[in-house]
Amino acid sequence: MTTKTSSAVPSTSSEWARYEPRLFADLGTLTERQWQLKFYGIHHDMTGDKVALIDPAVLQSGRTRVCDVLAEAESVGAHHNVG
Protein backbone atom coordinates (compact mmCIF):
# COMPACT_ATOMS: atom_id res chain seq x y z
CA MET A 1 0.00 0.00 0.00
CA THR A 2 1.32 3.41 -0.90
CA THR A 3 0.48 6.56 0.95
CA LYS A 4 0.01 9.70 -1.05
CA THR A 5 1.23 12.90 0.53
CA SER A 6 0.39 16.35 -0.64
CA SER A 7 3.01 19.04 -0.97
CA ALA A 8 0.34 21.70 -1.41
CA VAL A 9 0.22 24.30 1.31
CA PRO A 10 -3.12 25.91 2.01
CA SER A 11 -3.01 29.57 1.09
CA THR A 12 -4.00 32.27 3.50
CA SER A 13 -5.08 35.80 2.76
CA SER A 14 -1.75 37.06 4.11
CA GLU A 15 -0.02 35.37 1.14
CA TRP A 16 -2.14 37.15 -1.43
CA ALA A 17 -0.91 40.28 -3.13
CA ARG A 18 -2.88 43.36 -2.22
CA TYR A 19 -5.23 44.81 -4.81
CA GLU A 20 -3.60 47.08 -7.35
CA PRO A 21 -5.41 48.88 -10.18
CA ARG A 22 -4.81 47.42 -13.61
CA LEU A 23 -4.79 48.87 -17.11
CA PHE A 24 -7.75 47.37 -18.97
CA ALA A 25 -8.54 47.78 -22.66
CA ASP A 26 -10.95 46.54 -25.27
CA LEU A 27 -8.87 44.74 -27.92
CA GLY A 28 -11.63 44.40 -30.46
CA THR A 29 -13.90 41.64 -31.60
CA LEU A 30 -13.46 38.47 -33.58
CA THR A 31 -16.10 37.09 -35.90
CA GLU A 32 -15.18 33.54 -36.85
CA ARG A 33 -17.76 31.50 -38.73
CA GLN A 34 -20.88 32.06 -36.54
CA TRP A 35 -18.95 33.00 -33.40
CA GLN A 36 -18.85 36.51 -31.92
CA LEU A 37 -16.05 37.08 -29.40
CA LYS A 38 -14.79 40.14 -27.54
CA PHE A 39 -11.11 40.42 -26.63
CA TYR A 40 -9.88 42.34 -23.60
CA GLY A 41 -6.40 42.99 -22.28
CA ILE A 42 -5.27 43.62 -18.73
CA HIS A 43 -1.83 44.72 -17.56
CA HIS A 44 -0.28 45.60 -14.23
CA ASP A 45 1.61 48.64 -15.56
CA MET A 46 -0.83 51.56 -15.28
CA THR A 47 1.63 53.93 -16.99
CA GLY A 48 1.39 52.05 -20.28
CA ASP A 49 -0.68 52.95 -23.30
CA LYS A 50 -3.90 51.00 -23.90
CA VAL A 51 -3.10 50.84 -27.62
CA ALA A 52 0.21 49.07 -26.89
CA LEU A 53 -1.21 46.90 -24.10
CA ILE A 54 -0.44 43.62 -25.87
CA ASP A 55 2.16 43.03 -28.54
CA PRO A 56 0.34 42.60 -31.89
CA ALA A 57 2.13 39.30 -32.56
CA VAL A 58 0.94 37.93 -29.20
CA LEU A 59 -2.61 39.08 -29.90
CA GLN A 60 -2.54 37.43 -33.34
CA SER A 61 -1.22 34.22 -31.82
CA GLY A 62 -4.06 34.29 -29.31
CA ARG A 63 -6.63 34.85 -32.03
CA THR A 64 -5.23 31.90 -33.99
CA ARG A 65 -5.44 29.66 -30.91
CA VAL A 66 -9.00 30.78 -30.21
CA CYS A 67 -10.01 29.83 -33.75
CA ASP A 68 -8.59 26.34 -33.16
CA VAL A 69 -10.54 26.00 -29.91
CA LEU A 70 -13.73 27.21 -31.60
CA ALA A 71 -13.40 24.41 -34.14
CA GLU A 72 -13.20 21.94 -31.24
CA ALA A 73 -16.26 23.53 -29.59
CA GLU A 74 -18.25 23.23 -32.79
CA SER A 75 -17.58 19.50 -32.90
CA VAL A 76 -18.94 19.13 -29.34
CA GLY A 77 -22.00 21.34 -29.84
CA ALA A 78 -24.27 22.61 -27.03
CA HIS A 79 -23.19 26.24 -27.33
CA HIS A 80 -24.65 29.54 -28.50
CA ASN A 81 -21.71 30.77 -30.59
CA VAL A 82 -20.78 33.48 -28.08
CA GLY A 83 -17.78 33.92 -25.87
C-alpha positions as CSV (number, residue, x, y, z in Angstrom):
1,M,0.0,0.0,0.0
2,T,1.3,3.4,-0.9
3,T,0.5,6.6,0.9
4,K,0.0,9.7,-1.1
5,T,1.2,12.9,0.5
6,S,0.4,16.3,-0.6
7,S,3.0,19.0,-1.0
8,A,0.3,21.7,-1.4
9,V,0.2,24.3,1.3
10,P,-3.1,25.9,2.0
11,S,-3.0,29.6,1.1
12,T,-4.0,32.3,3.5
13,S,-5.1,35.8,2.8
14,S,-1.7,37.1,4.1
15,E,0.0,35.4,1.1
16,W,-2.1,37.2,-1.4
17,A,-0.9,40.3,-3.1
18,R,-2.9,43.4,-2.2
19,Y,-5.2,44.8,-4.8
20,E,-3.6,47.1,-7.3
21,P,-5.4,48.9,-10.2
22,R,-4.8,47.4,-13.6
23,L,-4.8,48.9,-17.1
24,F,-7.7,47.4,-19.0
25,A,-8.5,47.8,-22.7
26,D,-11.0,46.5,-25.3
27,L,-8.9,44.7,-27.9
28,G,-11.6,44.4,-30.5
29,T,-13.9,41.6,-31.6
30,L,-13.5,38.5,-33.6
31,T,-16.1,37.1,-35.9
32,E,-15.2,33.5,-36.8
33,R,-17.8,31.5,-38.7
34,Q,-20.9,32.1,-36.5
35,W,-18.9,33.0,-33.4
36,Q,-18.8,36.5,-31.9
37,L,-16.1,37.1,-29.4
38,K,-14.8,40.1,-27.5
39,F,-11.1,40.4,-26.6
40,Y,-9.9,42.3,-23.6
41,G,-6.4,43.0,-22.3
42,I,-5.3,43.6,-18.7
43,H,-1.8,44.7,-17.6
44,H,-0.3,45.6,-14.2
45,D,1.6,48.6,-15.6
46,M,-0.8,51.6,-15.3
47,T,1.6,53.9,-17.0
48,G,1.4,52.0,-20.3
49,D,-0.7,52.9,-23.3
50,K,-3.9,51.0,-23.9
51,V,-3.1,50.8,-27.6
52,A,0.2,49.1,-26.9
53,L,-1.2,46.9,-24.1
54,I,-0.4,43.6,-25.9
55,D,2.2,43.0,-28.5
56,P,0.3,42.6,-31.9
57,A,2.1,39.3,-32.6
58,V,0.9,37.9,-29.2
59,L,-2.6,39.1,-29.9
60,Q,-2.5,37.4,-33.3
61,S,-1.2,34.2,-31.8
62,G,-4.1,34.3,-29.3
63,R,-6.6,34.9,-32.0
64,T,-5.2,31.9,-34.0
65,R,-5.4,29.7,-30.9
66,V,-9.0,30.8,-30.2
67,C,-10.0,29.8,-33.8
68,D,-8.6,26.3,-33.2
69,V,-10.5,26.0,-29.9
70,L,-13.7,27.2,-31.6
71,A,-13.4,24.4,-34.1
72,E,-13.2,21.9,-31.2
73,A,-16.3,23.5,-29.6
74,E,-18.2,23.2,-32.8
75,S,-17.6,19.5,-32.9
76,V,-18.9,19.1,-29.3
77,G,-22.0,21.3,-29.8
78,A,-24.3,22.6,-27.0
79,H,-23.2,26.2,-27.3
80,H,-24.7,29.5,-28.5
81,N,-21.7,30.8,-30.6
82,V,-20.8,33.5,-28.1
83,G,-17.8,33.9,-25.9
